[in-house]
Amino acid sequence: MRHTKRIISKISEELTTYAYAIGANDIHIHIKEEIDAHIISLTCDYKDIYQSMVDDLEGKLFGNRLEAVEEMYWNLTGTSDLSNEFEFDLLNSLIDEANVTHTTNHLEIQLIRYRHD
């Protein structure tokens, strides 16, 4: 895929936007490029009032990569403010696996995108 690094950047941007939307003020994004995959990780805090958004996240991020969508991705994504629904459907089509864990006021997300060269 010729847009791989741009897609990884957009994924990390979407995670950052989500973290701000749940009231985070300590946000860490880590991107690791391995031989067979990219791993994008988010670790952040969140405010109690957004607990239901965090609880719902696990059901929304599961990884269902659709390579056909990747080519259309740039036309499908739009700009949104923090109050709009996040692009989790599109995000799911760009990743192969998702792991979400959270405890009180602490969230960790790991997204994996395998190389399909």
Contacts in CASP RR format, 6 or more apart in sequence:
PFRMAT RR
TARGET T0000
AUTHOR 0000-0000-0000
METHOD contacts of the structure
MODEL  1
MRHTKRIISKISEELTTYAYAIGANDIHIHIKEEIDAHIISLTCDYKDIY
QSMVDDLEGKLFGNRLEAVEEMYWNLTGTSDLSNEFEFDLLNSLIDEANV
THTTNHLEIQLIRYRHD
1 7 0 8 1.000
1 67 0 8 1.000
1 70 0 8 1.000
1 116 0 8 1.000
3 70 0 8 1.000
3 73 0 8 1.000
3 74 0 8 1.000
4 38 0 8 1.000
4 113 0 8 1.000
4 115 0 8 1.000
7 70 0 8 1.000
7 73 0 8 1.000
7 94 0 8 1.000
7 113 0 8 1.000
8 31 0 8 1.000
8 38 0 8 1.000
8 40 0 8 1.000
8 113 0 8 1.000
10 73 0 8 1.000
10 77 0 8 1.000
10 94 0 8 1.000
11 40 0 8 1.000
11 91 0 8 1.000
11 94 0 8 1.000
11 95 0 8 1.000
11 111 0 8 1.000
11 113 0 8 1.000
12 29 0 8 1.000
12 31 0 8 1.000
12 40 0 8 1.000
12 42 0 8 1.000
14 86 0 8 1.000
14 87 0 8 1.000
14 91 0 8 1.000
15 29 0 8 1.000
15 40 0 8 1.000
15 42 0 8 1.000
15 109 0 8 1.000
15 111 0 8 1.000
16 27 0 8 1.000
16 29 0 8 1.000
16 42 0 8 1.000
17 82 0 8 1.000
17 86 0 8 1.000
18 42 0 8 1.000
18 86 0 8 1.000
19 27 0 8 1.000
19 42 0 8 1.000
19 44 0 8 1.000
19 46 0 8 1.000
19 107 0 8 1.000
20 27 0 8 1.000
20 82 0 8 1.000
21 50 0 8 1.000
21 53 0 8 1.000
21 82 0 8 1.000
21 83 0 8 1.000
21 86 0 8 1.000
22 44 0 8 1.000
22 46 0 8 1.000
22 47 0 8 1.000
22 50 0 8 1.000
22 53 0 8 1.000
22 54 0 8 1.000
22 107 0 8 1.000
23 45 0 8 1.000
23 46 0 8 1.000
23 47 0 8 1.000
23 50 0 8 1.000
24 44 0 8 1.000
24 45 0 8 1.000
24 46 0 8 1.000
24 47 0 8 1.000
24 107 0 8 1.000
25 45 0 8 1.000
26 44 0 8 1.000
26 45 0 8 1.000
27 42 0 8 1.000
27 43 0 8 1.000
27 44 0 8 1.000
28 41 0 8 1.000
28 42 0 8 1.000
28 43 0 8 1.000
28 44 0 8 1.000
29 40 0 8 1.000
29 41 0 8 1.000
29 42 0 8 1.000
30 39 0 8 1.000
30 40 0 8 1.000
30 41 0 8 1.000
30 43 0 8 1.000
31 38 0 8 1.000
31 39 0 8 1.000
31 40 0 8 1.000
31 41 0 8 1.000
32 38 0 8 1.000
32 39 0 8 1.000
32 41 0 8 1.000
35 115 0 8 1.000
36 114 0 8 1.000
36 115 0 8 1.000
37 96 0 8 1.000
37 112 0 8 1.000
37 113 0 8 1.000
37 114 0 8 1.000
37 115 0 8 1.000
38 112 0 8 1.000
38 113 0 8 1.000
38 115 0 8 1.000
39 110 0 8 1.000
39 111 0 8 1.000
39 112 0 8 1.000
40 110 0 8 1.000
40 111 0 8 1.000
40 112 0 8 1.000
40 113 0 8 1.000
41 108 0 8 1.000
41 109 0 8 1.000
41 110 0 8 1.000
41 111 0 8 1.000
42 107 0 8 1.000
42 108 0 8 1.000
42 109 0 8 1.000
42 110 0 8 1.000
43 106 0 8 1.000
43 107 0 8 1.000
43 108 0 8 1.000
44 106 0 8 1.000
44 107 0 8 1.000
45 105 0 8 1.000
45 106 0 8 1.000
45 107 0 8 1.000
46 54 0 8 1.000
46 102 0 8 1.000
46 105 0 8 1.000
46 106 0 8 1.000
46 107 0 8 1.000
47 105 0 8 1.000
48 105 0 8 1.000
54 102 0 8 1.000
54 107 0 8 1.000
55 102 0 8 1.000
57 100 0 8 1.000
57 102 0 8 1.000
57 107 0 8 1.000
57 109 0 8 1.000
58 100 0 8 1.000
59 100 0 8 1.000
60 88 0 8 1.000
60 92 0 8 1.000
61 88 0 8 1.000
61 91 0 8 1.000
61 92 0 8 1.000
61 95 0 8 1.000
61 98 0 8 1.000
61 100 0 8 1.000
61 109 0 8 1.000
61 111 0 8 1.000
62 92 0 8 1.000
62 98 0 8 1.000
63 92 0 8 1.000
63 95 0 8 1.000
63 96 0 8 1.000
63 97 0 8 1.000
63 98 0 8 1.000
63 111 0 8 1.000
64 92 0 8 1.000
64 93 0 8 1.000
65 92 0 8 1.000
65 93 0 8 1.000
65 94 0 8 1.000
65 95 0 8 1.000
65 96 0 8 1.000
65 113 0 8 1.000
65 114 0 8 1.000
66 93 0 8 1.000
67 116 0 8 1.000
69 76 0 8 1.000
69 90 0 8 1.000
69 93 0 8 1.000
69 94 0 8 1.000
70 93 0 8 1.000
70 94 0 8 1.000
73 90 0 8 1.000
73 93 0 8 1.000
73 94 0 8 1.000
76 90 0 8 1.000
77 87 0 8 1.000
77 90 0 8 1.000
78 87 0 8 1.000
80 86 0 8 1.000
80 87 0 8 1.000
91 111 0 8 1.000
92 98 0 8 1.000
94 113 0 8 1.000
95 111 0 8 1.000
95 112 0 8 1.000
95 113 0 8 1.000
96 112 0 8 1.000
96 113 0 8 1.000
96 114 0 8 1.000
97 111 0 8 1.000
97 112 0 8 1.000
98 109 0 8 1.000
98 110 0 8 1.000
98 111 0 8 1.000
98 112 0 8 1.000
99 108 0 8 1.000
99 109 0 8 1.000
99 110 0 8 1.000
100 107 0 8 1.000
100 108 0 8 1.000
100 109 0 8 1.000
101 107 0 8 1.000
101 108 0 8 1.000
102 108 0 8 1.000
END
